[in-house]
Amino acid sequence: TLIAAAVALSAIASAQAAPTTIDFEAVAAGTKANGFSVPGQPGVTFTDSSGGDLEVGNYGNQGIGKSLLIGNDDASALSIGFATQVNSLSLAFGNDDRSYIGQSVFAYLQLFSASTMIADVLMASNNDDIMNQTISYTGQLFDRAVFTYTDANRGALNLIEIVDNITFDRTNAVPEPASMVLLGLSFAGLACLRRRKA
């Protein structure tokens, strides 16, 4: 019975939700209001940091099918809000057009818990104007992410961001109670076996 309980708890402890990906294919093309969500994901919201210039559409090589476009050619950023904290995020990006602004483009991702920035990722893009790169973060729990294009010093660039395939997850970074119970049962089982042999 101890083994059966351990196996059951192990299954519970290892059961995690699979990562979720938003690809905008089910979203009607057109302008979107700040704070909009895609069908099936009401707990994830998208906002343009300066104005309301969000648009879903097919942007050729700058996207993958339907993608989300943020802003005009201005210093705006995409803010992604999560109703439930996550600790893993990746997104594909396009329109990293060096020739348009005359300098190298960097992808910049900031992660926030409430109003506190907990981490950031700065990544040199390949500046080819095609959606063929992904920026990612896995670590502490966060409830908001901000993505934009910057220069090497994190200074905002006047360039439209286009994103797609936004994948997020909440992995068990800290053992959950079921895992702790399983560990305790394992130690108890080992103690029983030692006593029987002695």
Secondary structure, 3 states (H helix, E strand, C coil): CHHHHHHHHHHHHHCCCCCEEECCCCCCCEEECCCECCCCCCCEEEEECCCCCEEEEECHHHCCCEEEEECCCCCCCEEEEEEEEEEEEEEEEECCCHHHHCCCCEEEEEEEECCEEEEEEEEECCCCCCCCEEEEEEEEEEEEEEEEEECCCCCECCCCEEEEEEEEECCCCCCCHHHHHHHHHHHHHHHHHHHHHC
